[in-house]
Amino acid sequence: MERVAERAAVTIPVVYRHFSNRGDLLLALLEEYWHDFDRRLQIAIKTSGTLETLIRAATKAYFDSVEERGPVFLSLLSERTTAVQFEERRRSRRQQLVRTWAEQFERHSGLETSIAEAISWMMNAAAIGAAEYWVSHPKMLRQTIEDLQTTLSLSFIRQLVGDGSRKARSG
């Protein structure tokens, strides 16, 4: 909190008037980042007609957020903290995102709910990994990583669905 006060050119009591602890500060920052990403994701969902255009648009939206917010955004998404409230909110948010994607996968490909949720969870982890790779390898073109992430996601779903004549089932 001391470094935050120093960088913001305010006193420590001013920081504590707004945030009771480090976890509250991190949560406020993450909520701001999520709000921006959610706005981009909703635009992608509304303007995409196919699963492929949706995944491409959502992947672009995610990488736009990462590019604008930088490694801090990725750290907030993936690095564990001791702040219980922060971890609970992050877990809840991840589950919300998984449900949103699962609904899209069910709608576009007819996957069973449990399969769609599993894919969504895995793709969320893959997207974070792809962005972390991109940030840590600045010579790698962003478009290359976006294309790889999109191809991975679509291939995974297409493999499960096959040619569209059978429905992937759990168990």
N, C-alpha and C positions, 0 to 999 in steps of 0.2 A: 504494500500500500504506500510505503514511503517513496518508492521509485515512481509510482503513478502520480503522486502529489508533486514530486520534483519535475517530472516531464510535463505535467499539466500547468506548472508554475502556480500552484496553489498550496495552501497549507494542508497538513495531514488531517486536521479536524474537518476541513471542507470535504475531503474525500469520504470521510466517515459519515458525514451528514447524508451522503447519497448512497453509500454502500456500507453495510454493517461489517462485511468481511471480504476476503479475497474471493470466496465462492460466489457471493452476490455480484461482485464486479465482473467475474468471468461469465456468469450467467447472463447478465445484462448485455455484455458484449456478444455472446453467442446468440441471444434472442434477436439482437439487431441484425446479425449476419443471416440468421434463419429467415427472418422476415423478408429480407431482400431476395434470398434464394427461392423462398416460397412464391413470391410474386413472379419471378422468372419461370418457375416450374408450372404455375397455373397458366401462364401465357402459352407455354409449350403444349400443355395438355389441350387447351382450347383451340389451338391453331393447327394441330397435327391430325391428319386423317388416318394414318396407318401406324402400326406399331413401329415400323422403321423410322418414320418421320418423327414420331414421338420420342423415341430413344435418342435419335440424333439431336433433336432440339433440347431435350432435357440434359443430355451430356454437355452440349454447348453452354447451356445456362449454368450448369455446375462449374465448368471450367472458367466461365466469365466471372463467377463469384470468387473462385480461387485466385484468378489473376488480379482482380481488384483488391481482395482482402489479404492475399499473400499467405505465407506459411502459418500465420497466426490462426487463420480460419481452419486449416488442416489440423493444427495442434488442438484447437478447441473441439474439433470433431472426434479426435482419436486418442489423445493422450489422457490417461487416467489421472484423477486428482483425488485428494483426500476430502474434498468438499462434498458432503453427502447430498445436499440439495441439488447441487450442480449435476452430480452423477445420476440422480433420480430423474431430473428433468431431461438430461441428454438421452437416457434410456427410453423415457417416454416419447420423446421426439423421434428417436430412431424407429420405435414401434409404429408411430403415426406415419412416418415416411414409408415404412414397409407396407402398411395397409394401403396407402395411396397407390403405390406401384403394383401391389398385388391386384387391386381392383382394375387397374389398366391392363395387366396381363390377362386377367380373366376375360375382360371385355374384348380385347383384341385377338386373343388366341384360344379362348375357351378352356384354359387350364383350370384344374380343380384348385380350390382355395388354398389348401395346405401346400400344394406344389408351387402355386403362384407366390405365396408368402416366403417359401424357402428360396426361390429364385430371387425374389426381391431383396431378401437379407444378404444373399451372396453377392448380388450385383452392387449393393450399397458398399460392401467391403471392397469389392474390386474397383469401384469408382474412387474411393479414398486412396487405395493403393496406386491407381493410375495417376492421380493428381500428385501424390507424394513423389512418385518416380519423376514426373515432369518437373516439379519444383526443384528436385535435387539433381536433375540432369538438364541444365539450361540450354545445352546444344540440341536437345531433342525438340523437334517441332511440336508445338501444341496440337496442330491438326493431325499429326501422326498418332499421338496418344489418344485423341478423341476418336479417330477412326478405329484404332485397336479396341478401345472400350466398347464402341458401338458394335463392332463385328463380334466381339466376345459375347456380348449380351444377346444379340440376335441369333447367333449360332446356337447358343445354349437353349434358347426358347424353341427355335425351329427344330432342333434335334428332339426335344421332348414332344413337340406337337406332331412332328413328321410332316406329312403333306397336308395336314388339316383334316384328314379323314378319321383320326383317332384322338381321343382325349387322354392326356397324361393323367395318371392316377397315382395317388399315394399308396404306400404299403405294397 
